[in-house]
């Protein structure tokens, strides 16, 4: 049995303020079995003037004199813990030790009081729980609920030390307790909200589905929609009515992006690290309790994700939301063209939405040009180039659209003829503005030069790509350090891909991301 140190109770300074109705508390205590005999022995003592810890010591001395059996004495010591621990934790310290010496167990109610008021400086409430329950076949819900509350709200020692947020280990312990509870309704909404917030904060996304079953308030997530991962977004989408979620524009944009490509719903590096920590904590939990619990969690079904993607689009159509939001339409077109790489889906969506935005026809034409051009780059099928030309924006299109068309043309041409791509660059670079606008971090010349360098990288000619970079720096083509920094990120990604033997995958991914930014 775990031993408590007496330092919890020796000093009067750590005693809690005694309640005004102390006489009532003591009267209730002495009405319990065996206490009438104890009271007779204390007839000459002014009981009501004693502090709880002092009273409990006197009772302990009397119990020895009365010759109670160990079982009878155990009832008395447990009752002292149950009634007086809230006023002085020292009561729990001394009487749990006596129970150990008697060979008597601590009652459930006594243990609840011990955990509820445990400061946690010497032994955490979780460790107390595992120590006393590891050999029990069944643990009462009231006890589980008590330790769960302490883990989520922290022991007082942790609070004094400045602890603000649950750790992944805390989350693992909480999940174990949530699963143990027979009556799930005992979990309060504020408690589950705190756990849900901690799961998001620590990126313990692996266990999020279990927490979502308890229905945390949606505001816990809506305040963080700007920073949620694709898996977190999808978990939330699967747990709340979309009619409620679609009132948050940021969520709508991100869930369409997350579901647009089902195989992208995987744990991030940080989420994977959190999962490893969670599993390590769970291993320790099972070892300390002699259990083998693992959370039952749903797997991601790509086919269901795909169905949900189109269901979301249909819902937005029916709600007349898509028809009023060009940004949303443009993003969806990019998903069809650059993420899903499905020209049929792209054209179907294009045809059904372009007429709703008569003032955006140049931008729609650009999206079609981009879609067919990317298919040419990705597949190596030159017929897509000719198809792309049918969608060239009108000469009246904005300068930014014209520049983006030029960059796409250069990049796609390099897929088939690098020399011709270089000719396109040389014919245009002198006309590019080398001074960046006030509202941008790079100039037009920066962007076109970056595209040429990418073309060489994608053709696996890193030496010439470096030559272009060095020459551009020497001739001061670049507007400043931000432009060079952007380009060097591509070199870093290329080098890592070569080292990991993932160059083809890198080229496709990097090209897609590059075009997404246009």
Secondary structure as UniProt FT lines:
FT   HELIX           6..8
FT   HELIX           12..14
FT   TURN            20..21
FT   HELIX           22..29
FT   TURN            30..31
FT   TURN            33..34
FT   HELIX           35..41
FT   TURN            42..44
FT   HELIX           47..49
FT   HELIX           52..66
FT   HELIX           70..84
FT   TURN            85..87
FT   HELIX           89..102
FT   HELIX           108..117
FT   HELIX           125..133
FT   TURN            134..135
FT   HELIX           141..153
FT   HELIX           156..160
FT   TURN            161..162
FT   HELIX           168..180
FT   HELIX           184..186
FT   HELIX           189..202
FT   HELIX           205..207
FT   HELIX           208..212
FT   TURN            213..214
FT   HELIX           219..222
FT   TURN            223..224
FT   HELIX           225..227
FT   HELIX           230..237
FT   TURN            238..239
FT   HELIX           242..245
FT   TURN            246..247
FT   HELIX           249..259
FT   HELIX           262..264
FT   HELIX           269..289
FT   HELIX           302..318
FT   TURN            319..320
FT   HELIX           322..324
FT   HELIX           326..334
FT   HELIX           335..339
FT   HELIX           343..353
FT   HELIX           354..356
FT   HELIX           358..360
FT   HELIX           361..379
FT   HELIX           383..389
FT   TURN            390..391
FT   TURN            395..396
FT   HELIX           399..414
FT   TURN            415..416
FT   HELIX           418..428
FT   HELIX           429..431
FT   TURN            438..439
FT   HELIX           444..458
FT   TURN            459..460
FT   HELIX           462..474
FT   TURN            475..476
FT   HELIX           481..499
FT   TURN            500..501
FT   HELIX           503..516
//
